[in-house]
Amino acid sequence: MNARHMKNVPGRKSDVSDCEWLQELHSVGLLRASFRPAAEIAVLRAYVRHHRGEGLRILRDIVAGRRDPQALAEHRDYRCAAYQDQIIAALTGHYQLEHLFVLKQNLESFDAYQSQIAACDVEIEPHLQKLAAESTAPLTSVPPPRTRRQPRLNEPRFEIRSPLHRLTGVDLFRIDGLGPYRGLRLLSEIGTDRNPWPTEKHFTSWLSLAPRNEISGGRLLSSHTVPSANRAATILRLAARSLGRTQTALGAFYRRLAYRGRETESHHRHRAQTRHPGLPRPQTRAGLPRSRSRDRKGADFYHGPLGFLDLQTRCS
């Protein structure tokens, strides 16, 4: 149960212990149970949460004895913000034996974690296939992917889109900012049953993405969101952050909010608004979003004379 819900219930006397007060509230039906997904989804959630880790090829070369900065800089990833000259300057120096020993042991620990991640994938795949086989087959087949990219280093290597499409009945990855692995993590947190949240506003409040308005004397003092460790909210925030680099309608909407936020406090506050379920999220049999052709319009349409009005109309 949520402790904040008990705080808002009036009538508690100071001489009543917590256990007695909880028992009384429960007896009259004033306590709401905290969300817990179905048993099979909870198993999937445990597997997915255990899946983690990262690494670098430059470190392996250093441990193997290849210390040439020019050769090491060739491993620079194209997404790295630092230029190759900066990386060469950073790798030029004296390599102390004790530091190399520590680095070698850290890499060995990393390899051990990578083997555990591979074992995690072996457990996730059959369980996901089992969940998909027990669900009703969707009316449409899996559409072709929008982009063809290789999985990142720490993402599962097996096929994710097909079983998730069978579980939800829609293709979650038509939503900008939501990739296969991110969709798997989100589904493992919230499941496919939307009954715990009567409306999308209840879902937003459960995510702690709804602003908590503090009003005194008719004046709004604060509208910050409530601090929360909700993992589903973290996944949606990461998806919203990635939208800022895309030429899509939602990406343009995020950049507009970020620009407005920089004029006040910080643009990071508006990630919650970008992932607010009030955006185009038509309901399906699983209560999960489905993309429409009009939502695929890009940033140019959004910045046009009718694009912003159209998006505002669909968000209201």
Residue pairs with C-beta under 8 A, 6 or more apart in sequence:
1 31
1 32
1 33
1 34
2 32
2 34
4 226
5 31
5 32
6 21
6 22
6 25
6 31
9 25
9 30
12 21
16 24
22 31
25 31
35 190
35 196
35 206
36 42
37 45
37 188
37 189
37 190
37 191
37 193
38 191
38 193
40 127
40 130
40 131
40 134
41 131
41 187
41 188
41 191
41 192
43 127
44 124
44 127
44 128
44 131
44 187
44 188
45 188
45 189
47 120
47 123
47 124
47 127
47 188
48 124
48 184
48 185
48 188
49 188
49 231
50 116
50 120
51 117
51 120
51 121
51 124
51 154
51 156
52 113
52 117
52 154
53 110
53 113
53 114
53 116
53 117
53 154
54 153
54 154
55 107
55 110
55 114
55 153
56 75
57 75
58 72
58 75
58 91
59 103
59 107
60 107
61 71
61 72
61 75
62 72
62 95
62 100
62 103
63 100
63 103
63 104
63 107
66 72
67 95
69 87
69 88
69 89
69 91
69 92
70 88
72 87
72 88
72 91
73 84
73 87
73 88
73 91
76 82
76 84
76 87
80 87
82 90
117 154
121 156
121 157
121 158
124 156
124 158
125 156
125 158
128 160
128 163
128 164
128 184
129 163
131 163
131 167
132 162
132 163
132 164
132 166
132 167
133 166
135 166
135 167
135 192
136 169
137 166
138 165
138 166
138 169
138 170
139 169
142 161
142 162
142 165
142 171
143 171
143 174
145 161
145 173
146 173
146 174
151 157
151 180
151 181
152 181
155 180
155 181
156 181
156 184
160 180
160 181
160 183
160 184
161 171
161 173
161 180
164 172
164 180
164 183
164 184
164 187
165 171
165 172
167 187
167 192
167 286
168 187
168 192
168 284
168 286
168 288
169 284
169 285
169 286
169 288
170 284
170 286
170 288
170 289
170 290
171 290
171 291
172 178
172 183
172 186
172 187
172 288
172 289
173 179
173 180
173 183
174 290
174 291
174 296
175 239
175 289
175 291
176 243
176 246
176 248
176 250
176 251
177 239
177 240
177 242
177 243
177 246
177 250
178 186
178 239
182 235
182 238
182 239
185 231
185 235
186 232
186 235
186 236
189 231
189 232
189 235
190 232
192 286
192 287
192 288
193 286
193 287
194 203
194 283
194 286
194 287
194 288
196 206
197 203
197 206
197 287
200 277
200 278
200 281
201 210
201 277
201 278
203 277
204 210
204 276
204 277
204 278
206 230
207 228
207 230
207 232
207 233
207 236
208 225
208 226
208 227
208 228
208 230
208 233
209 225
209 233
209 236
209 272
209 275
209 276
210 225
210 272
211 223
211 224
211 225
211 272
212 222
212 223
212 224
212 225
212 226
213 220
213 222
213 223
214 220
214 221
214 222
214 223
215 221
224 269
225 269
225 272
236 275
237 271
237 272
237 275
239 275
240 254
240 271
240 272
240 274
240 275
241 271
243 250
243 251
243 254
243 274
244 251
244 254
244 255
244 258
245 251
246 299
247 298
247 299
247 300
248 296
248 298
248 299
249 295
249 296
249 297
249 298
249 299
249 301
249 302
249 307
249 311
250 274
250 279
251 299
252 298
252 299
252 302
252 303
252 307
253 274
253 279
253 302
253 311
254 270
254 271
254 274
256 308
257 267
257 270
257 273
257 274
258 267
258 270
259 267
260 267
260 270
261 267
261 268
261 269
261 270
276 315
278 315
278 316
279 314
279 315
280 289
280 292
280 294
280 295
280 314
280 315
281 289
282 289
282 290
282 292
284 290
294 310
297 307
300 307
301 307
302 308
302 311
